[in-house]
Amino acid sequence: MMRKRTYILSILFVCFCFLQGFSQSKERKELEKRRLDLKEEIKKINSLLTVNKKKKQSVLVQVEDLDKRINATQNLIKVTNQQANLLTREVNENLDKITKLRKDLEALKEDYAKMIRKSYQSSSNQSRIMFLFSSENFLQAYKRLQYMKQYANYRKQQGDKIKEQAQLLQDLNAELIEQRKTKENLLAENRVTQKKLKEDKKQQQVLMASIQEKEGTFESQLKVRQRQISRIDDQIEKLIREAIAAENKKKGNTSTSAFKLTPEAKALAADFTSNKGKLPWPVKSGVISMRFGVHPHKTVPSVKVKSIGVRIETNTKEPVKAIFKGEVMKIQAIKGANKAVMVRHGNYISVYNNLETVNVQTGDQISTGQILGRVGNATSTGRPTLSLSLFEDTTLLDPALWIYKM
């Protein structure tokens, strides 16, 4: 009874370890994916920095680019530390599991040894055949034969249990060695990353010192850039109102602030809403250079930065893709920002601004991921930049809340 109880507890322990390991495995995979995403983001930023260096960009632009890399690097260090901490917990838990399994294995071996000794003693006093022949009747002989079979099976089961526990112990030891190796690699990688971060911060301090000496000049440059962005944003908002008014006029409605929806349009809008936070990026590769809303500029805080969407710096002539299915509502040349493609999704509108070339026409039905055109260079920076804006009727939405991991 005691042996059976020990085995059941051992099985429960293994099941608990499996469930715990499954949860940690999921967390480990999520952290690893995040780490790889950040490394890819840093790679993209480095690529942009190389291109901008060749173009001899202003000190202000260099500081902004360095700030992007510093932020991404700090996040990478944070995630890598989280991975290392998780591995430390897993190593400690595995050590506890190994200690427990070793005790269970010793108990099983001791129990098995006792059983073998008892079997040996029994066989030395009386052979199995004599044990059967000494039966008083056929029924008793049959029962003794069944007992002998059961006893032999039990011995085999105990032997299998010992092998199973020994294999599990061996696997845990191998996993422990691998975890320690992975942890050391992560810590070594973090030391290199921290060194690079230190160098970036030092370079940023030098550049910031030069900016502070001429803060008034850089403040003026930023205000000029912001005025250019605001003029473009104003054009976009005006076009949205005009497009809504034109669409509603066809249906005998005079509203310029909200679409009059058909049942099909309502269904499409509901589908769009249900995908909030899961929509794909409009470009395959890119870095956010300006976020939605109003906030102080990181380098010159006295200047307020305002954007009706997000600006994504990307590769030259990068294909721009639709974030959701819908209809091309309008294509419009924007003064100072190439062309804008507006795609309607019920009463939602996604606007892809600063396209150098356009692959679609007004009225086209498009699918998620379909190429709308290719990105052009921004007037304010001279770099390939996509401006993405989202509207619910005329209400501005933050694309980062709708696009997956933006």
Salt bridges, closest charged atoms under 4 A:
GLU27 OE2 - ARG89 NH2 3.74
GLU32 OE2 - ARG35 NH2 2.89
ASP37 OD2 - LYS33 NZ 3.20
GLU64 OE2 - ARG225 NH1 3.21
GLU64 OE2 - HIS297 NE2 2.64
ASP65 OD1 - LYS68 NZ 3.16
ASP65 OD2 - ARG383 NH1 2.71
ASP67 OD2 - LYS298 NZ 3.36
GLU90 OE2 - ARG28 NH2 2.78
ASP104 OD2 - LYS100 NZ 2.84
GLU110 OE2 - LYS114 NZ 3.79
ASP111 OD2 - ARG3 NE 2.95
ASP160 OD2 - LYS156 NZ 3.21
GLU189 OE2 - ARG35 NH1 2.72
GLU189 OE2 - LYS39 NZ 3.84
ASP200 OD2 - ARG69 NE 2.81
GLU219 OE2 - LYS223 NZ 3.12
GLU247 OE1 - LYS250 NZ 3.82
GLU247 OE2 - LYS251 NZ 3.00
GLU247 OE2 - ARG344 NH1 3.51
ASP271 OD2 - LYS325 NZ 3.08
GLU313 OE1 - LYS68 NZ 3.35
GLU313 OE2 - ARG383 NH2 2.96
GLU356 OE1 - LYS317 NZ 2.57
